[in-house]
Amino acid sequence: MNTVIRVDSSERIGSGHLMRCLTLAGHMRREGKTVHFICRDLVGNLSRIVTAQGFALHLLPPHEHDAALTDYAVWLTAPQEVDAQESAEIIRELQPVERLVIDHYALDAAWERRMRPLVQEIFVIDDLANRPHDCDILLDQNFYRDMERRYDGLVPETCKLLLGPKHALLRREFYEARKTLRRRDGKLCRILVFYGGSDQTRETEKAIAALLQLALPGVEADVVVGGGNARQEHIRSLCEAHEFLHYHLQVSNMAELMASADLALGAGGTTTWERCFLGLPAIVTAIAENQFEICRDCAEAGLIYYLGKWDEVMQEDIAAGIKMFSAPEKLHSFQQACSLKE
Protein backbone atom coordinates (compact mmCIF):
# COMPACT_ATOMS: atom_id res chain seq x y z
CA MET A 1 0.00 0.00 0.00
CA ASN A 2 1.03 3.59 -0.58
CA THR A 3 1.47 6.53 1.77
CA VAL A 4 0.95 10.01 0.32
CA ILE A 5 2.32 13.24 1.81
CA ARG A 6 0.84 16.61 0.81
CA VAL A 7 3.34 19.38 1.64
CA ASP A 8 4.83 22.47 0.00
CA SER A 9 8.00 24.52 0.13
CA SER A 10 8.72 27.93 -1.42
CA GLU A 11 10.40 31.27 -0.82
CA ARG A 12 7.35 32.28 1.23
CA ILE A 13 6.80 28.97 3.07
CA GLY A 14 10.44 28.06 3.61
CA SER A 15 11.75 24.51 3.88
CA GLY A 16 10.73 23.41 7.39
CA HIS A 17 7.48 21.67 6.46
CA LEU A 18 9.11 19.72 3.66
CA MET A 19 12.15 18.73 5.73
CA ARG A 20 10.12 17.35 8.62
CA CYS A 21 7.94 15.42 6.16
CA LEU A 22 11.07 13.96 4.59
CA THR A 23 12.12 12.85 8.06
CA LEU A 24 8.75 11.15 8.56
CA ALA A 25 8.95 9.62 5.09
CA GLY A 26 12.37 8.17 5.93
CA HIS A 27 10.96 6.49 9.03
CA MET A 28 8.03 5.07 7.03
CA ARG A 29 10.29 3.80 4.25
CA ARG A 30 12.36 1.87 6.79
CA GLU A 31 9.08 0.24 7.87
CA GLY A 32 8.56 -0.96 4.30
CA LYS A 33 6.10 1.73 3.18
CA THR A 34 6.09 3.23 -0.32
CA VAL A 35 5.91 7.01 0.04
CA HIS A 36 4.72 9.53 -2.55
CA PHE A 37 4.91 13.33 -2.23
CA ILE A 38 2.39 15.76 -3.70
CA CYS A 39 3.91 19.26 -3.89
CA ARG A 40 2.90 22.39 -5.75
CA ASP A 41 5.48 23.81 -8.14
CA LEU A 42 5.90 27.11 -6.27
CA VAL A 43 8.58 29.78 -6.70
CA GLY A 44 11.71 28.80 -4.76
CA ASN A 45 10.50 25.28 -3.96
CA LEU A 46 12.91 22.58 -2.85
CA SER A 47 10.96 19.63 -4.22
CA ARG A 48 14.10 18.37 -5.92
CA ILE A 49 15.23 17.13 -2.50
CA VAL A 50 12.29 14.71 -2.55
CA THR A 51 13.56 12.91 -5.64
CA ALA A 52 17.17 13.23 -4.49
CA GLN A 53 16.21 11.18 -1.44
CA GLY A 54 14.55 8.56 -3.62
CA PHE A 55 10.87 9.36 -3.09
CA ALA A 56 8.25 9.66 -5.81
CA LEU A 57 7.24 13.26 -6.52
CA HIS A 58 3.96 14.44 -8.08
CA LEU A 59 3.97 18.17 -8.88
CA LEU A 60 0.81 20.25 -8.88
CA PRO A 61 0.82 23.07 -11.43
CA PRO A 62 1.55 26.66 -10.40
CA HIS A 63 -1.35 29.12 -10.49
CA GLU A 64 -1.46 32.83 -11.17
CA HIS A 65 -1.78 35.08 -8.13
CA ASP A 66 -5.36 35.10 -6.82
CA ALA A 67 -6.17 38.39 -5.07
CA ALA A 68 -9.10 36.72 -3.29
CA LEU A 69 -6.77 34.51 -1.26
CA THR A 70 -5.81 35.76 2.20
CA ASP A 71 -3.62 34.67 5.14
CA TYR A 72 -2.09 31.22 4.70
CA ALA A 73 -4.31 30.52 1.68
CA VAL A 74 -1.88 32.70 -0.28
CA TRP A 75 0.67 29.91 0.15
CA LEU A 76 -1.37 27.60 -2.08
CA THR A 77 -1.75 30.13 -4.93
CA ALA A 78 -5.07 28.37 -5.59
CA PRO A 79 -8.38 28.01 -3.70
CA GLN A 80 -8.44 25.07 -1.30
CA GLU A 81 -11.13 23.29 -3.32
CA VAL A 82 -8.96 23.48 -6.46
CA ASP A 83 -6.02 22.04 -4.56
CA ALA A 84 -8.27 19.24 -3.25
CA GLN A 85 -9.45 18.39 -6.75
CA GLU A 86 -5.92 18.32 -8.18
CA SER A 87 -4.57 16.29 -5.27
CA ALA A 88 -7.47 13.82 -5.42
CA GLU A 89 -6.76 13.09 -9.08
CA ILE A 90 -3.23 11.99 -8.16
CA ILE A 91 -4.35 10.01 -5.11
CA ARG A 92 -6.89 8.08 -7.21
CA GLU A 93 -4.04 6.94 -9.44
CA LEU A 94 -2.07 5.68 -6.43
CA GLN A 95 -4.72 3.39 -4.96
CA PRO A 96 -4.74 1.76 -2.53
CA VAL A 97 -3.56 4.54 -0.17
CA GLU A 98 -3.12 3.48 3.44
CA ARG A 99 -2.23 6.86 4.92
CA LEU A 100 -2.43 10.49 3.80
CA VAL A 101 -0.15 12.92 5.63
CA ILE A 102 -0.94 16.65 5.39
CA ASP A 103 1.47 19.34 6.54
CA HIS A 104 0.07 22.63 5.30
CA TYR A 105 -1.26 25.70 7.10
CA ALA A 106 -3.60 26.47 4.18
CA LEU A 107 -5.51 23.16 4.36
CA ASP A 108 -8.21 22.23 6.85
CA ALA A 109 -11.17 19.90 7.45
CA ALA A 110 -12.91 20.93 4.22
CA TRP A 111 -9.92 19.68 2.18
CA GLU A 112 -9.48 16.59 4.36
CA ARG A 113 -13.15 15.54 4.00
CA ARG A 114 -12.66 15.47 0.23
CA MET A 115 -9.90 12.88 0.75
CA ARG A 116 -11.81 10.63 3.19
CA PRO A 117 -13.22 8.22 0.55
CA LEU A 118 -9.78 7.85 -1.05
CA VAL A 119 -7.58 6.90 1.93
CA GLN A 120 -7.71 4.67 4.98
CA GLU A 121 -6.17 7.11 7.46
CA ILE A 122 -5.53 10.86 7.62
CA PHE A 123 -2.51 12.13 9.57
CA VAL A 124 -2.19 15.90 10.06
CA ILE A 125 0.94 17.77 11.14
CA ASP A 126 0.09 21.19 12.55
CA ASP A 127 1.44 23.94 14.81
CA LEU A 128 -1.24 26.59 14.69
CA ALA A 129 -4.36 25.06 16.30
CA ASN A 130 -6.37 27.71 14.48
CA ARG A 131 -8.73 25.63 12.29
CA PRO A 132 -10.70 22.35 12.36
CA HIS A 133 -9.26 19.08 11.05
CA ASP A 134 -10.96 15.86 9.98
CA CYS A 135 -8.12 13.50 10.86
CA ASP A 136 -7.34 10.26 12.67
CA ILE A 137 -3.95 11.37 14.02
CA LEU A 138 -2.62 14.88 14.68
CA LEU A 139 1.00 15.68 15.45
CA ASP A 140 2.12 18.98 16.96
CA GLN A 141 5.72 18.56 18.09
CA ASN A 142 6.06 22.02 19.59
CA PHE A 143 6.23 23.14 23.20
CA TYR A 144 3.30 25.21 24.46
CA ARG A 145 2.20 25.84 28.00
CA ASP A 146 -1.37 24.82 27.05
CA MET A 147 -0.49 22.10 24.52
CA GLU A 148 -2.86 19.52 26.04
CA ARG A 149 -5.87 21.78 25.37
CA ARG A 150 -4.94 23.57 22.15
CA TYR A 151 -6.90 21.26 19.84
CA ASP A 152 -10.04 20.95 21.95
CA GLY A 153 -13.01 21.20 19.58
CA LEU A 154 -10.80 21.26 16.48
CA VAL A 155 -10.41 17.52 15.88
CA PRO A 156 -12.76 14.51 16.15
CA GLU A 157 -13.06 12.99 19.61
CA THR A 158 -11.53 9.79 18.26
CA CYS A 159 -8.43 11.58 16.94
CA LYS A 160 -5.12 10.44 18.43
CA LEU A 161 -3.09 13.47 19.54
CA LEU A 162 0.71 13.40 19.51
CA LEU A 163 1.67 16.57 21.34
CA GLY A 164 4.96 18.08 22.45
CA PRO A 165 8.68 17.74 21.72
CA LYS A 166 8.75 14.08 22.80
CA HIS A 167 7.15 13.42 19.39
CA ALA A 168 9.60 15.62 17.47
CA LEU A 169 10.43 14.41 13.97
CA LEU A 170 14.20 13.93 14.02
CA ARG A 171 16.35 12.32 11.36
CA ARG A 172 18.44 9.27 12.26
CA GLU A 173 21.61 11.39 12.15
CA PHE A 174 20.47 13.20 15.30
CA TYR A 175 20.04 9.98 17.26
CA GLU A 176 23.47 8.84 16.10
CA ALA A 177 25.04 12.20 17.00
CA ARG A 178 23.48 12.10 20.46
CA LYS A 179 25.13 8.73 21.20
CA THR A 180 28.60 10.29 20.97
CA LEU A 181 27.74 13.82 22.04
CA ARG A 182 30.57 15.57 23.88
CA ARG A 183 30.01 17.21 27.23
CA ARG A 184 29.93 20.98 26.69
CA ASP A 185 31.85 22.92 29.34
CA GLY A 186 30.74 26.51 28.74
CA LYS A 187 33.71 27.49 26.60
CA LEU A 188 32.63 29.30 23.44
CA CYS A 189 34.71 28.07 20.51
CA ARG A 190 32.20 27.47 17.70
CA ILE A 191 28.91 29.12 16.72
CA LEU A 192 26.34 27.73 14.30
CA VAL A 193 24.31 30.22 12.25
CA PHE A 194 21.15 28.94 10.53
CA TYR A 195 17.88 30.81 9.97
CA GLY A 196 15.96 28.35 7.82
CA GLY A 197 15.75 27.43 4.18
CA SER A 198 14.90 30.81 2.67
CA ASP A 199 15.61 33.45 5.37
CA GLN A 200 13.51 36.12 3.68
CA THR A 201 14.11 38.59 6.52
CA ARG A 202 17.92 38.36 6.09
CA GLU A 203 18.71 37.32 9.65
CA THR A 204 21.85 35.50 8.48
CA GLU A 205 23.37 38.78 7.38
CA LYS A 206 22.52 40.41 10.71
CA ALA A 207 24.20 37.54 12.50
CA ILE A 208 27.33 37.79 10.36
CA ALA A 209 27.48 41.54 11.02
CA ALA A 210 27.19 40.86 14.76
CA LEU A 211 30.02 38.32 14.62
CA LEU A 212 32.21 40.76 12.70
CA GLN A 213 31.37 43.49 15.20
CA LEU A 214 32.49 41.33 18.13
CA ALA A 215 35.48 39.62 16.47
CA LEU A 216 35.77 37.21 19.39
CA PRO A 217 39.28 35.69 19.46
CA GLY A 218 39.41 31.95 18.90
CA VAL A 219 35.74 31.64 17.90
CA GLU A 220 34.81 30.01 14.58
CA ALA A 221 31.36 30.13 12.97
CA ASP A 222 29.57 27.73 10.62
CA VAL A 223 27.13 29.71 8.47
CA VAL A 224 24.48 27.41 6.96
CA VAL A 225 22.31 28.67 4.11
CA GLY A 226 19.30 26.87 2.66
CA GLY A 227 18.90 26.19 -1.04
CA GLY A 228 15.91 28.56 -1.13
CA ASN A 229 17.90 31.58 0.09
CA ALA A 230 17.91 34.15 -2.70
CA ARG A 231 21.02 35.84 -1.23
CA GLN A 232 23.16 32.73 -0.92
CA GLU A 233 25.91 34.05 -3.19
CA HIS A 234 26.13 37.33 -1.28
CA ILE A 235 26.40 35.42 1.98
CA ARG A 236 29.03 33.17 0.46
CA SER A 237 31.14 36.21 -0.46
CA LEU A 238 30.81 37.63 3.07
CA CYS A 239 32.06 34.37 4.55
CA GLU A 240 34.90 33.93 2.09
CA ALA A 241 36.23 37.36 3.10
CA HIS A 242 36.80 36.19 6.70
CA GLU A 243 38.70 33.07 7.69
CA PHE A 244 36.66 32.35 10.83
CA LEU A 245 33.36 32.18 8.85
CA HIS A 246 32.70 28.81 7.18
CA TYR A 247 30.00 28.76 4.51
CA HIS A 248 27.71 25.73 4.01
CA LEU A 249 24.89 25.41 1.44
CA GLN A 250 21.88 23.05 1.87
CA VAL A 251 23.70 20.67 4.18
CA SER A 252 23.01 17.00 4.88
CA ASN A 253 25.13 16.93 8.06
CA MET A 254 23.24 19.35 10.29
CA ALA A 255 23.50 17.04 13.30
CA GLU A 256 27.28 17.01 12.97
CA LEU A 257 27.40 20.81 12.77
CA MET A 258 25.12 21.16 15.80
CA ALA A 259 27.13 18.66 17.82
CA SER A 260 30.31 20.62 17.04
CA ALA A 261 28.82 23.97 18.09
CA ASP A 262 28.73 25.57 21.52
CA LEU A 263 26.05 28.15 20.68
CA ALA A 264 23.59 28.66 17.83
CA LEU A 265 22.03 31.72 16.23
CA GLY A 266 18.77 30.77 14.57
CA ALA A 267 15.02 30.89 14.11
CA GLY A 268 12.13 29.42 16.06
CA GLY A 269 11.08 26.79 13.55
CA THR A 270 11.58 23.04 13.26
CA THR A 271 15.32 23.22 14.03
CA THR A 272 14.42 24.21 17.60
CA TRP A 273 13.93 20.56 18.52
CA GLU A 274 17.03 19.42 16.67
CA ARG A 275 19.09 21.92 18.67
CA CYS A 276 17.48 20.99 21.98
CA PHE A 277 17.85 17.26 21.31
CA LEU A 278 21.60 17.80 21.00
CA GLY A 279 21.72 20.22 23.93
CA LEU A 280 22.73 23.18 21.79
CA PRO A 281 21.70 26.54 23.31
CA ALA A 282 20.35 29.08 20.84
CA ILE A 283 19.83 32.81 20.56
CA VAL A 284 16.59 32.92 18.62
CA THR A 285 14.74 35.37 16.38
CA ALA A 286 11.16 34.62 15.35
CA ILE A 287 11.10 34.88 11.55
CA ALA A 288 7.36 34.20 11.10
CA GLU A 289 4.21 35.00 13.03
CA ASN A 290 3.51 31.34 13.80
CA GLN A 291 6.79 31.25 15.77
CA PHE A 292 5.86 33.98 18.28
CA GLU A 293 4.00 31.81 20.80
CA ILE A 294 6.44 28.91 20.50
CA CYS A 295 9.40 31.21 21.12
CA ARG A 296 7.80 32.93 24.11
CA ASP A 297 6.84 29.64 25.77
CA CYS A 298 10.23 28.04 25.05
CA ALA A 299 12.02 31.07 26.47
CA GLU A 300 9.96 30.93 29.66
CA ALA A 301 10.92 27.26 30.00
CA GLY A 302 14.61 28.11 29.54
CA LEU A 303 14.95 26.19 26.28
CA ILE A 304 16.03 29.20 24.18
CA TYR A 305 17.16 32.81 24.59
CA TYR A 306 14.56 34.79 22.66
CA LEU A 307 15.40 38.18 21.14
CA GLY A 308 12.02 38.93 19.55
CA LYS A 309 10.51 39.17 16.06
CA TRP A 310 12.57 39.76 12.95
CA ASP A 311 11.72 43.44 12.46
CA GLU A 312 12.63 44.25 16.08
CA VAL A 313 15.96 42.41 16.23
CA MET A 314 19.02 44.30 15.08
CA GLN A 315 22.67 43.36 14.66
CA GLU A 316 23.44 44.94 18.04
CA ASP A 317 20.87 42.72 19.80
CA ILE A 318 22.46 39.57 18.41
CA ALA A 319 25.92 40.84 19.33
CA ALA A 320 24.78 41.58 22.90
CA GLY A 321 23.38 38.05 23.21
CA ILE A 322 26.60 36.47 21.95
CA LYS A 323 28.69 38.62 24.28
CA MET A 324 26.54 37.61 27.26
CA PHE A 325 26.97 33.91 26.53
CA SER A 326 30.70 34.25 25.89
CA ALA A 327 30.99 34.12 29.70
CA PRO A 328 31.69 30.42 30.44
CA GLU A 329 29.50 30.15 33.53
CA LYS A 330 26.56 31.78 31.74
CA LEU A 331 26.90 29.59 28.64
CA HIS A 332 27.39 26.40 30.65
CA SER A 333 24.21 27.06 32.62
CA PHE A 334 22.31 27.61 29.35
CA GLN A 335 23.80 24.45 27.82
CA GLN A 336 22.48 22.41 30.73
CA ALA A 337 19.01 24.01 30.71
CA CYS A 338 18.21 23.75 27.00
CA SER A 339 18.62 19.99 26.55
CA LEU A 340 15.57 18.03 25.36
CA LYS A 341 15.06 14.67 27.00
CA GLU A 342 14.39 11.65 24.78
Secondary structure as GFF3:
##gff-version 3
##sequence-region A 1 342
A	DSSP	beta_strand	2	7	.	.	.	ID=ss1
A	DSSP	alpha_helix	16	30	.	.	.	ID=ss2
A	DSSP	beta_strand	34	40	.	.	.	ID=ss3
A	DSSP	alpha_helix	48	52	.	.	.	ID=ss4
A	DSSP	beta_strand	56	60	.	.	.	ID=ss5
A	DSSP	alpha_helix	73	76	.	.	.	ID=ss6
A	DSSP	alpha_helix	80	93	.	.	.	ID=ss7
A	DSSP	beta_strand	97	103	.	.	.	ID=ss8
A	DSSP	alpha_helix	109	115	.	.	.	ID=ss9
A	DSSP	three_ten_helix	116	118	.	.	.	ID=ss10
A	DSSP	beta_strand	119	125	.	.	.	ID=ss11
A	DSSP	beta_strand	137	140	.	.	.	ID=ss12
A	DSSP	beta_strand	160	163	.	.	.	ID=ss13
A	DSSP	three_ten_helix	165	167	.	.	.	ID=ss14
A	DSSP	alpha_helix	172	179	.	.	.	ID=ss15
A	DSSP	beta_strand	190	194	.	.	.	ID=ss16
A	DSSP	alpha_helix	203	214	.	.	.	ID=ss17
A	DSSP	beta_strand	220	225	.	.	.	ID=ss18
A	DSSP	alpha_helix	232	240	.	.	.	ID=ss19
A	DSSP	beta_strand	245	249	.	.	.	ID=ss20
A	DSSP	alpha_helix	254	260	.	.	.	ID=ss21
A	DSSP	beta_strand	263	267	.	.	.	ID=ss22
A	DSSP	alpha_helix	271	277	.	.	.	ID=ss23
A	DSSP	beta_strand	282	286	.	.	.	ID=ss24
A	DSSP	three_ten_helix	289	291	.	.	.	ID=ss25
A	DSSP	alpha_helix	292	300	.	.	.	ID=ss26
A	DSSP	beta_strand	305	309	.	.	.	ID=ss27
A	DSSP	alpha_helix	315	325	.	.	.	ID=ss28
A	DSSP	alpha_helix	328	337	.	.	.	ID=ss29
###
